[in-house]
Amino acid sequence: MDNVFAFDVLVVGAGPAGIAAAFGAAESGARVGVIDDNPRPGGQIWRGETQQRADHPEAKSWLEKFARCPIEFFSSTEVVDQIDRGHLLAQSHDGPREFVCKKLILCTGARELFLPFPGWTLPNVMGAGALQALAKSGLSVSGKKVVIAGSGPLLLAVAAYLREHGADVRLIAEQAPWHRLARFGISLLLQKNKFVQALAIRRQLADIPYKASCWPVRAAGNGKLESVTLRCGDRTWQEPCDYLACGFHLLPNTELAALLGCEIRGGFVRVNHLQQSSVSGIFCAGELTGIGGVDASILEGSIAGYAATGQDARAAQLSRQKARSENFTAALRRAFALRPELRASVSPDTIVCRCEDVPLARLRSCASWRAAKLQTRCGMGPCQGRICGPAVEFLLGWKTSSVRPPVFPVPIETLARAPVSQFSRPSEENLIPHEEPR
């Protein structure tokens, strides 16, 4: 059948974890395929870098390895459903594709968490990582006044990149308080490489104001962003800017894993020491199992690649290093936990669901996420709740974890490719049998 591809190991996601997983699996001689929705490997973190020119030495090394391996790479391709056990349906730039595999490794990464506030829908208010990605793709930020706000180490990395490319970074607003940041800094002392990296970035940004316990409460402008109002303690002020890059840490992309039946615990996929999920034959690595940075993603990807191809001794050897990365992941979670005061910035008329223009007041009249979807269409637009769902969880405490195929919007042509019954809740017989992680 045309556009049906078979592999021993199929990796979904070509970020650092996916690249490491594919390389590890390919070393065994297995036939390996990699799917990614971007045109080139590297994921969001290594976007725009190639093996010929990479600003990050580790990125250059891994991209070169990926290019040398006998790996079949499918770019601009998204998995949207499971047809049968080990049989996935995907949408690509040239139509639907089907992938059959013996083992599956999910490395679907993470996205930014957006929290609404008045004016957040204005043009030029965007995610911190999104602005960096646009700059990597050719957007000129030279001479532009940029305010970076939200939470997490990504803010510093984005500030450094934008400044290197000529942006006038006015300040970095971190919602976490100083005492939590100080404890996080102390934890970095135990991980020399991360401490050196953090120190280098901080020195690079030494003359840029970095304010803790500070967050945006309003964006203003006539047709596009002109200024942002920030709160720091009892003080508020307006900061003129051309761009507001705003992101409140990261969220794992668990939708596909949940659709395939993997157990989600605490917002992440539960795996064992070999990155095996609760579903036999499905491994998960990277931000999908915990937000721990590039080093942890590469480590977990390598473990998954070895384990998926029976190289258990090599996988077990690497898994002994996981404790250190797990400690770092826990330290990140504690340091950048969202403060409840962020909810006070959201007025009743603030749009929460941008796809369907649903304000907070309409959501508060509903009793649950399901009721809100039925009565307001919140979460039913093109993003399928990926933006507003986590915001609603934070603002109203609702659980929004239901997932149905297709995982992403698809053309009718792709819908016709799968059996009609597939586009409903997956049945038990369509899932790979559960196996408790060891």
Secondary structure by P-SEA (a helix, b strand, c coil): ccccccccbbbccccaaaaaaaaaaaccccbbbbbbccccccccccccccccccccaaaaaaaaaaaaccccccccccccccccccbbbbcccccbbbbbbcbbbbcbbbbbbbbbcccccccccccaaaaaaaaaaccccccbbbbbbcccaaaaaaaaaaaaacccccbbbbcccaaaaaaaaaaacccaaaaaaaaaaaaaacccccccccccccccccccccbbbbbcccbbbbbbbccccccccccccaaaaaaacccccccccccccccccccccccccccccccccaaaaaaaaaaaaaaaacaaaaaaaaaaaaaaaaaaaaaaaaaccccccccccccccccccccccccaaaaaacccaaaaaacccccccccccaaaaaaaaaaccccccccccccccccaaaaaaccccccccccccccccccccc
